[in-house]
Amino acid sequence: MEKEIRSAKARWQQNAVKKARAKIGERKPSFATSSEIPIDILYTPEDIQDFDYIRDLGFPGEFPFTRGVQPTMYRSRLWTMRQYAGFGSAEESNERYRYLIAQGQTGLSVAFDLPTQIGYDSDHPMAEGEVGKVGVAVDSLDDMEILFKGISLETISTSMTINSTAAILLAMYIAVAEKEGIGRAALRGTIQNDILKEYVARGTYIFPPRPSLRIVTDIFSFCRREVPQWNTISVSGYHIREAGATAVQELAFTLADGIAYVQAAADIGLDVDEFAPRISFFFNAHNNLFEEVAKFRAARRMWSKIMRDRFKARDPRSLMLRFHTQTGGSTLTAQQADNNIARVTLQALAAVLGGTQSLHTNSRDEALCLPTEESVRIALRTQQIIAEESGVADVVDPLAGSYYLEWLTDRVEREADKYLRAIDEMGGVIKAIENGYIQREIQTSAYEFQKRVERREQIVVGLNQYTLESEPHCELLRVNPLIEEKQRARLKKLREKRNAQENARALDEVERAARGNDNLIPPIISAVRSYTTVGEICDRLRTVFGEYRPMTTM
Amino acid sequence: MATMMRILIAKPGLDGHDRGAMVVAHALRDAGMEVIYTGIRQTPEQIVQTAIQEDVCAVGLSCLSGAHLRLFPRVVDLLKEKGVSDIIVFGGGIIPEEDAAALKRAGIAEIFGPGTMTSDIVVFLRNNVRSC
């Protein structure tokens, strides 16, 4: 059979293909995926000779989970449509959340401003100009109470993009729920809590890697007992990809980070099957549809093997890679911004065909500013059209068995494995961050991509081809410029009215835990309850842990 | 032989998205310029101090967090305060057209938005930077 196919293919190439090429040639001298994996004209059974259905794919909800983490996938429940939102004040963000819920969104995703993410209060000099800009400003529990006003924390699941200050924001979420009489055990949601990628891509680190990892593992062990339904980490490739990584690098560096977290938790004596089921992932979806689908499938297969073989996990939930996807911000163009709707559709389709558990679709205007309400609605509708009209949600892993896709899934896995081995040889991902290896790999890919765009080897519609002389003007959302002043005034008032002695005592308790080995989360919860601010808690932790000074890789 | 153009690429504010800054830095270096990169989270004061210390002829600011209207003009003003008149300031990031116009009025020589070809920045610097 295989021999037959091989000789038939050879004949086809010798005759038909040769003739066609002689007549019109091909569009490019060579074809490759965005990760520079060279691709052939056609794939046949010959390309997946070693393919073993049971070993490589299996069945959805079963090892190695290539086909998906649930047996019935979207036939039972669609993915969670979760638009990342937040800007300005807690009041404004609360309004946007209620709007999104009214439009059919099924989960919340909170964006915090940079001062909140980096542990500065709104009145800190470093916060100047940044308050309320890329997300909502949260200084104290007071803001958090307003942020979730009128939203039932018992029924909604909330994802918070928060990393070095994740413990504090989680503590606030718990405290808000408590005030409403909702127990910790009922809370569902995710904190990003992935500090390692901040050192290589996103930049919102505060402390050096080792104390940062200790906070991460404190959260793991606290939530295991107290907030059992909470996803304690979302190991994120998203930002690594946005920083310029290829699909293969995104996959490899994310899994390498995941390995480091599991190892860190195992090192302090946590049983892998007790925390691993709460680990989730966060990937990007760019335009190369098949490569993206291959990446998601390879990710599941690789993680299940890593967890089984390397960490000896036995609980099937520990072996499952569950993930959120966001479409690729860096693929959006400021030029002819409405074209971004088409890009987002393709990317969202890739995420769904790849079996994502939740999805954020970017808005068309995000290369220009924060999205307007109308743009966000179109982005959400894009998901709803894929879900309700396209039919792709009706069959599990519908692209499986495609010669090309199965070949590419294998190839992406192999390429990512090479990186994982290289990182292991370096002594693990922290070493690879400290010596700048990962940063350099990402930067090189980013620059190579830019050069391809400038040489027009990579076409970006509306940017280096099909351009317009004058760009259509679009409506922009602006953050109220007075928000910074208002937030500072609120904070000043808060500092006056709260119990200063209580705050001081609470901060001492945080420091005591930080200096010793006690779990940091309980004293942080006490601190936020008495309206101690994010900045105050972080300042105290800075005195214990110090601050991270990045190495320059330029 | 002309001396090498020294350019400072800087990230003011808290924004950690440095892909654009790095790509520009690489491209300017490949175009034969000498490039110093500040790293992220710099205050306007730190940037101006570095620019003077390193004796650069231009400062490129990158900000994607929306804080550009506050931070970019501050760099220009601080340079003026220090009596520096021969360092030009340019910028890039997620910057709407109207803001770009406002920044130019505030003394930023040029704004390069998303989709800019790095070759355009090279040409801009060669045309606008006086000998230094």
Interface residues (C-beta under 8 A of the other chain):
Chain A: L114 P115 Q117 I118 Y120 P125 M126 A127 E128 G129 E130 K133 V134 E198 A201 R202 G203 T204 E242 A243 G244 S330 L332 T333 A334 Q335 A367 L368 C369 L370 Q443 A446 Y447 Q450 V453 E454 V460 L463 N464 H473 L476 V479 P550 T552 M554
Chain B: G13 L14 D15 G16 H17 D18 R19 M22 V23 A25 H26 A27 V35 Y37 G39 I40 R41 T43 S65 G66 A67 L69 R70 L71 I94 P96 E97 E98 G113 P114 G115 M117 T118 S119
